[in-house]
Every structure is written in C-alpha cells, then in structure tokens.
C-alpha cells in the first residue's frame, strides 16, 4: 500500500506504533522528526528517504518538524498476511521497552 501522509505545521504525527512489514518513505515537502526504537531521533528533509524494518520495532515519531509549513511524504508499506498495517503501542508497552529507546537529543 502506498499513501500520501500530510501533516500541518507543528503536528506531532502518529502516536508510537509499529508496522507488520517494512515501510519505505520519501519526503516530498518540509521536514519530519523521525525516531525508531534503538536509533537516535533525526530530521528527514524534503528529497530524503527513510525506511522502517517493520515487525516488533516501535516507530516513536513521524511528526512535522516545522511550525511554519506543511510536511508531506509518500510511504509504501508491505503488510504481513493476516496482520494489520499499523498497530498503536500503548503506554504500558512503552514503559516495558524504555531501555530500547535511544537517548533523546532534547
């Protein structure tokens, strides 16, 4: 499945989640604050790409990093058969896995 994701200025994006299969993205416009489990947060800018391995890895952030412009990106996700494309992660699981999150820059 390929979708266009659009976030208005300052939008924090999707809450922590995971995908059942890999996801590949291309930033069309603006900037996205991006953070996967075990990796430091980083900013993806227009013209850059990103990917997520899917499975058990938590995707913590994908929000608009700018407060003055929209953020738009294309993402192609491959779903594991019989599983949902996106599953939100609850606070209890986040607390259990806090040791897997890289130190934050802020």
N, C-alpha and C positions, 0 to 999 in steps of 0.2 A: 504494500500500500504506500503510495506517495501522497503527501499532504503539504499544503502551504500553511505555515504557522505564522500568525501576525500578532504582535504584542504592542499595545500603545506605550507611549513614554512612561517609564518607571514601573511597568507591570512586572511583578515578580515571577510570572510564568507558572508552569505546572508544579504543584507540590511534589515532594520527593516521591519517586516512582521507579519502576523497572519495566523493561520490555521483555517479552518472552523470547525474542530473537534479536539479531543485530539490527542497528539503525545507523543510517548514513545520512549526513546532512550537508547542506551548502547554504551559507549565509548570503542572502541576497542584498540586504539593506540593514544599516545600523550595526549594533553590537549586542552580543549575548553573553551574559555571565554564565559560565558552564562549569559544572563540577560533577565528576563521577567518583564513586567510592574508591578510596585508595590513591586518588590523584589530587593534586592541588587545584584550587579553582583557577580559572583562566578566562580571558576575554576572547571571544571569537568575533572577528570583524568581517564586514562585507567582503566577499571574494574568497574567504577561507572556508575550509571544510572541517567536519568533525565526525566522529563515529562512536558508537557505544557497542560493547560486545553482547549485550542482552543477557538473558538468564538471571542469575542471582545478584548481579551488580546493581547497586542503587544509583540512580541519577538524581542528585540533590538539587541542582539548579539549572534552569534554562531561560531565565528571565531577561527582559530588556535591560541592558546596562546603561542606557541613556535616559535622561529625563526630558530631553528636548526633541526626540524624534522616534519614529516607529522602528521596530525591529521585525524583519521578515526573513524567514528561512524555509527552505524545502527540506523535507526529511522523507527518506524511503525506509520503511520498517518491514522486516520479514518476521512473520509470526510463526511460532512453533504450532504445529497442528493441534487443534482442540484446546488451545490456551488463549487467554485474552491478549490483545496487542499491548495494552498498558494496564499496570496494576499500581494503585497508590500504596505507599508504605505508611503504616500507622506509627504513632509516637512510641508505642511500646517496642516495636522492632527497631526503630531508630535508636532508642536508648540501649537496646541489647547489642547493637552493632557500632556504637560510638567509637570504639577502638579502631575501626576500619576506615574512619574518615580522616583524611589528611589534615594537618594543621591548617587553619584558615589564615589568610593574609590580613584580615581585618579584626 
